[in-house]
Amino acid sequence: MESSEQTNSKKQDGAEIPTLFTVISSKEIQGFDTMEGTTDKITDTGIQGSMETKMNEPSNDSNRIQAISISMPSSPLRSTTPKKVLFNDQPQDMSAKVVPHASPLSKNTPESTREAKFYSQPMPKATTFVEVEGAPNQYSGPQARNPHVERLKDKRYDSFKTPWSGTLERQLSQFRGKPVEPQEERKPKEPKDGEALSVDRYYAALEGPELDTLRPQEESMLPEDKNWPFLLRFPISSFGICLGVSSQAILWKTLASSSSIKFLKVSPIANLILWSISIALVVAVTIIYALKLIFYFEAVRREYYHPIRVNFFFAPFIALLFLALGCPEEVTKDLHKSLWYVLMFPFLCLELKIYGQWMSGGQRRLSKVANPSNHLSVVGNFVGALLGASMGLKEGPIFFFAVGMAHYTVLFVTLYQRLPTNETLPKELHPVFFLFVAAPSVASMAWARIQGSFDYGARIAYFIALFLYFSLAVRINFFRGFRFSLAWWAYTFPMTGAAIATIRYSNEVPNWVTRSLALFLTAVSTLVVTSLLVTTLLHAFVFRKLFPNDIAISISNRPPKSARKRWFQHLRHGSSDTKDIDQYLKFVNTEGQGSDLEASVQPPKNKSESVIF
Amino acid sequence: MDSKLGANNKVADIEVVIDDDVAMSKNEQNNKKIEVVGIYDQFVSTTLANFHAGYFRISLGLSAQVWLWKTLVQFTKDSHDHGLHPVLMMLPSTASTLLWSLALVVLITLSILYALRCLHHFDKVKEEYVHHIGVNYLFAPWMSCLLLLQTSPILVVPSGTFYQQITWWMLVAPIVLLDIKMYGQWFIKGKARVLAKVANPASQLSVIANFIAAKASFFMGWSEIALCFFAMGVAHYLVLFVTLYQRHPGSNGVSPKLRPVFSLFVATPSMASLAWSTITGSFDITSKMFFFLSMFLFISLVCRPTLFKKSMRKFSVAWWSFSFPLTLLALASIGYAQEVKHGAAKSLALSLSIMSMIVSLALTLFTTLKVNNLFLTSNNNKSQS
């Protein structure tokens, strides 16, 4: 082993790669096999040995050497250890075996020693980029090859950029007078479709009720310590703000115009103001997201394949529908009927795609991906029905109501069941559960509009909504300890929807109980929205963390090496790797899990099926 | 088999040489009898062995077509507002009578074949009964019978008589029995026969059978029984719909050859809408909602042609699964157009009807051309799946 490594290092000396790398690599191998110690920089890891002398040589060559990491049994990958050196071969390994993404500067990489290094110990990936010490390990492929620090900044996000956006950017920067950097060949990541974007990969890599926290043993493809470009950080859940604000506009419009609340004498100005704000918000968010679509298409694609974020793709359409619903009387009395068709057609296309995915099974079947955010996909049907009915259309609203009702039933039952094969349900209460209230309340309003009066069907739906609302409200204690995220705005519109439904109900059944309930719910929803607004502003300007790095889209295409090492490695490293074992088993068995229920029944069925049919 | 025949021939030859003429003719007769018997045995062992209840899809498709033709004739007679293409106005009722007879003949043939299969291969029939997909097709003969009964042009069975009631009960009783067996199994038997495991798109046939029975009961004049069947159908449809959407594993539950049964998703809401419109007398909002759901599922399936790619490579009787749901959808759209009286609805009804007729015609042609493949070949089925 060592002789081959030495020859390898000699070979590498002759290559155009700086000697820095070659020296490190040979040492690295030795470190692997002999478990020798490291320099002072990595004494944190606790390895003693005679590595120091060897390490010092390369450190003379360049300031950029970091400590070599020799992985220790007890150190989790995200430990406080400083940066590790990434030697030349490894990213190649990674790309061959772990991450298929092509780095722009793949130079000659010796293949010989790869095997030995790769399988011996879990080697946390490292970067050569000098960073703050103690930052978590990161992997970034392109950096390993690019000695120039300044250019690294742009290259890291290349994999997420749209292929032709590079030329666009160059033109823009030329326009602005910035010096144009020499264009490196940039290969945006082209994962094979099934490979990179399988739902299981999202489940394996992410956790948390919104599936946006990286699991400890996973690595992000983009550096986590730097602030990514703003566009990359702008998630689709930002459309939730539009939802929250525009539903408030509808609330104040209803307050001003409903007969049972007339005693409050709410002025329609509130509606006008809120409506204008929401228009501005919708336009702003749409423009920003459109820019993201143009420049970072890969990121948008990854959001689309994320099992929770995909539901937010319905949010722009719902926001537009809300805008149409909350349109003040001063702006226009009657909206043209064709507007409804224009709004609903793209919505129909999107839901054909998503519901078809649920039905035809495969990896995105409902029993696996059902989560409360799916309500966003279903509520749009009812909102469209409500808008159409208030415009005076007859058949179209019934169509969307029927489709929405059928799929809502399926979703409702699935979520209530909390199937064991379901991986996305948050185990504890989370504000996302308020989305449960959205569909029945909007459905009741839509049905009332379609039928002309708040009849029994509408009342049944309304009472269901009320029940769900209160059963969540009394558990308010349990809504604690969650990290604020922009998606919370989307969870406010159900409360507003329940308030509006109550107002309509009080119109039908006007007595002091219903009126006070209406006022109470209105107050609650306004309070929640205001506090959310304050929190948002706080995060935006004080903490400056309104748009944190969107980890959910930067998961690597394959699980990290440690999860895929051979089982016998576990024997060597005993304790710490229980987590790795779990990860490994989970990764291996993820496919098997879903079919376990059928496993016992499957084989004979297949046989007889072939005979009979 | 062949060797047996050959041996007999050899024996016969020797005997021809030795014996005189009378004996020769007798032996020739024996020979012919043995040959006939041999052919019959071959027939039994290959055709009947491969014939399964799924072949009743053909009779289902044809009976539904008859119903469509009758409804179209009625529709054109009713609406004289020239909204329809003039060609359809010329649709003679005799054509529908002919179609009805054809459907009846096909049904009788298939029933005889299946009865013979019960006789000779009862173990295979039992296997089918137990199989989670096969058992649903046991509903199919009774469904076709009920449909034909409703659409019989000449009063083959004079209405209002005891005779008709007996026929009706005879047809409905197996449906009820199968219902009890299947639905009871869903919620009583645990472990291996749990609904979550056995549910597959073909299970919707049981629900459709209930709806057809509901419509037929109303045709007989018993509205309460009709409502009873409808309620059973709707309740189990709810359960089945949710289950199928939830954990339908796609490639796991149904083999690729059987993907056409996915089109049954379209059939069930259409039949529900038709049954409900019969019960309430008009195409009210519930029927409209069922119809729209069915349209949505239809568009959703049409947008996914790759789902059916594998099964369309070789002609099999599963292709007939396309005809029945399409016809039901066309029927429901006609009901809708009658209610709404809007130009767009009428053109929708027209296009769906034409589509279903073309599909059924194509399937009939294919079947007649490939009767060999479907009925008389022995081992093809096994090798394909």
Interface residues (C-beta under 8 A of the other chain):
Chain A: L352 K353 Y355 G356 W358 M359 S360 G361 G362 R365 L366 S367 A370 E395 I398 F399 F401 A402 V403 M405 A406 H407 T409 V410 V413 T414 L419 T421 I450 G594 S595 L597 E598 S600 V601 Q602 K605 N606 S608 E609 S610 V611 I612 F613
Chain B: H52 G54 K124 E127 E128 H131 H132 I133 G134 A192 A196 K197 L238 F241 V242 L244 Y245 Q246 R247 H248 P249 G250 S251 N252 G253 S255 K257 L258 F262 F265 I285 K288 M289 F290 F292 L293 M295 F296 I299 S300 C303 R304 L307 A318 V340 H342 N381 K382 Q384 S385
